[in-house]
Amino acid sequence: MRAMILAAGRGERMRPLTDHTPKPLLQVGGKPLIVWHIERLARAGFTELVINHAHLGQQIETALGHGEQWGIHIRYSAEQVALETAGGIANALPLLGDQPFLVVNGDVFTDIDYASLALPAGKLAHLVMVDNPPQHAAGDFGLKDGLVFESAGDRLTFSGVGVYHPSLFEPVKRGQAAKLAPLLKAAMQQQRVTGQHHHGLWHDIGTPERLEQLDHWLNNNQGE
């Protein structure tokens, strides 16, 4: 299975840190945030990785190269203007192939076991859900008996880690900006979205303060 790291966001809430450095290259625990993902993917056995980028994207390519140092092959999907989550994935489909693939948001930090994730037969998406953080107390979706659905009751937060079938993105024209949530909700109505609840480490690095908190935690816990 191939993997994709989403790295095209502008990081507006991270300014001024992201004015001259793309968000995925911001340092935590002594190395860029995106490198933590690459190392974990490599340890999980992934060898083919796609990274999309837009804002200051050439810096990402220069910093990471083609992935030789991690024993992984990196290809890039450049966007002139950030295409949002579904648009970015749809734009990268020629690099991802026709089989299910893993997608990881570049601005989260987690110990999710990537090697354990898979897409059940006949489903369009498998989402990793986490407890709602303080900044997102209302959550995103419900999870019951392994299925993810729209819920007004007990909701969890989508971690930004999921496995998708390429056909989920058929409604999106390549090069078109598109959000992921409408595609997922349509698939949920067909009961074609499964999920699991991750109880381990997960941080959404959405502000300089949360970046600093994670950096402090990592430096005091000697890594992962």
C-alpha positions in Angstrom: 0.0 0.0 0.0 1.3 3.5 -0.9 1.0 6.4 1.5 0.5 10.2 1.1 1.4 13.0 3.5 -0.7 16.1 3.0 1.7 19.1 3.2 0.2 21.8 1.0 -1.6 23.9 3.7 -0.6 27.5 4.1 -0.5 27.3 7.9 -2.2 30.7 8.5 -2.7 30.0 12.2 1.0 29.2 12.5 2.1 32.6 11.2 4.7 34.2 11.5 6.4 30.8 11.8 5.1 29.7 8.3 5.9 33.0 6.5 9.3 31.6 5.4 9.1 28.0 6.4 6.4 25.5 5.2 4.5 24.1 8.2 5.6 20.5 7.7 9.3 21.6 8.1 8.7 23.3 11.5 10.8 21.6 14.1 9.6 19.5 17.1 11.8 17.4 19.2 14.8 18.2 17.1 13.5 17.4 13.6 10.9 18.6 11.1 7.3 17.5 11.9 7.0 15.7 8.5 10.2 13.6 9.2 8.4 12.0 12.2 5.8 10.8 9.8 8.3 9.6 7.2 10.3 7.6 9.9 7.1 6.0 11.2 5.9 5.1 7.7 9.3 3.6 6.9 9.3 1.5 10.1 5.8 0.4 9.2 7.0 -1.0 5.9 5.9 1.6 3.5 8.3 2.2 0.6 6.3 4.4 -1.8 5.3 7.9 -0.5 3.6 10.8 -2.2 3.8 14.3 -0.6 1.8 17.2 -2.0 2.8 20.8 -1.5 2.0 24.4 -2.4 3.2 27.1 -0.1 7.1 27.2 -0.2 6.9 23.6 -1.5 10.3 23.6 -3.1 11.8 23.8 0.4 10.1 20.5 1.2 11.6 18.9 -1.8 15.0 20.2 -1.0 14.9 19.1 2.6 13.6 15.6 2.0 14.9 14.7 -1.5 13.7 11.4 -2.8 13.7 9.7 0.6 16.9 7.6 0.2 18.0 8.3 3.8 14.8 6.6 5.1 14.8 3.8 2.6 11.6 5.1 1.1 10.9 6.5 -2.4 9.2 10.0 -2.3 7.4 11.5 -5.2 5.9 15.0 -5.1 2.5 16.4 -6.2 3.0 20.1 -6.7 0.0 22.4 -6.5 0.1 26.0 -7.8 -2.6 26.9 -5.4 -3.5 24.6 -2.4 -6.4 22.4 -3.5 -7.7 21.4 0.0 -7.7 17.8 1.2 -9.9 16.0 -1.4 -8.6 18.2 -4.2 -5.0 17.5 -3.3 -5.6 13.7 -3.0 -7.5 13.7 -6.3 -4.7 15.6 -8.0 -2.1 13.0 -6.8 -4.1 9.9 -7.8 -1.8 9.2 -10.8 1.0 8.8 -8.3 -1.0 6.7 -5.9 -2.3 4.0 -8.2 -5.6 2.1 -8.3 -5.4 0.4 -5.0 -6.3 1.7 -1.5 -3.8 4.1 0.0 -3.0 5.6 3.4 -3.2 9.4 3.9 -1.7 11.3 6.8 -2.3 15.0 7.6 1.2 16.6 7.8 0.2 18.8 10.7 -0.6 16.1 13.3 1.7 14.1 15.5 0.7 10.6 16.5 1.8 7.1 17.4 -0.8 5.4 15.3 0.4 2.1 14.0 0.3 2.7 10.3 1.1 -0.9 9.5 -2.1 -2.1 11.1 -4.4 0.0 8.9 -6.4 -1.4 6.0 -9.5 -0.8 4.0 -12.2 -3.5 4.3 -13.5 -5.0 1.1 -16.3 -3.0 -0.4 -15.6 0.1 1.6 -14.5 3.5 0.4 -12.7 4.9 3.5 -11.4 3.7 6.9 -10.8 6.6 9.4 -8.8 6.7 12.6 -10.8 8.6 15.2 -9.5 10.1 18.5 -11.0 11.7 21.6 -12.1 15.3 21.0 -9.3 17.8 21.9 -10.2 21.0 23.8 -10.0 23.1 20.6 -12.5 20.7 18.8 -14.8 19.6 21.6 -17.8 19.0 19.3 -16.0 16.3 17.3 -16.6 15.3 13.7 -18.4 11.9 13.3 -19.9 9.0 15.3 -18.4 5.6 15.5 -20.5 2.5 16.2 -19.9 -1.2 15.5 -16.9 -0.3 13.3 -18.9 2.1 11.1 -18.4 5.9 10.9 -21.5 8.0 10.5 -22.9 11.5 10.9 -24.0 11.8 14.5 -25.5 14.6 16.6 -24.7 12.6 19.7 -21.4 11.1 20.9 -18.9 12.2 18.3 -15.2 11.7 18.0 -12.6 13.7 16.1 -11.2 12.5 12.8 -7.4 12.2 13.4 -6.4 13.1 9.8 -5.2 9.6 9.2 -7.3 7.4 6.9 -7.2 4.7 4.2 -9.1 5.5 1.0 -10.1 3.8 -2.2 -9.4 5.9 -5.2 -13.0 5.7 -6.4 -14.0 7.9 -3.4 -12.5 10.8 -5.3 -14.2 10.2 -8.6 -16.5 13.2 -8.2 -13.5 15.5 -8.0 -12.0 16.8 -11.2 -8.2 16.8 -11.2 -6.9 20.2 -10.4 -10.1 21.3 -8.7 -10.2 22.4 -5.0 -12.4 20.2 -3.0 -13.1 19.3 0.7 -13.0 15.8 2.0 -16.0 15.9 4.4 -18.7 16.0 1.7 -17.2 12.9 0.0 -17.0 11.1 3.3 -20.6 12.0 4.3 -21.9 10.7 1.0 -20.1 7.4 1.5 -21.3 7.2 5.1 -24.9 7.3 3.9 -24.1 4.1 2.0 -22.4 2.6 5.1 -19.1 2.4 3.2 -16.9 4.2 5.8 -15.4 2.1 8.6 -13.3 3.4 11.5 -11.4 2.7 14.7 -10.8 4.6 17.9 -7.2 5.4 18.6 -6.5 5.9 22.3 -2.8 6.7 22.1 -0.8 9.8 21.3 -2.3 12.4 19.0 -1.7 16.1 18.7 -3.1 18.6 16.2 -0.3 21.1 15.6 -2.5 24.0 14.7 -1.0 27.0 16.6 2.5 28.1 17.6 1.5 27.4 21.2 0.6 23.8 20.5 3.8 23.4 18.5 5.8 24.7 21.5 4.0 22.4 23.9 4.7 19.3 21.8 8.4 20.3 21.4 8.7 20.7 25.1 7.0 17.3 25.7 9.2 15.5 23.2 12.4 17.1 24.6 11.4 15.9 28.1 10.3 12.4 27.0 13.4 11.7 24.8 11.4 11.2 21.6 8.4 9.1 20.9 
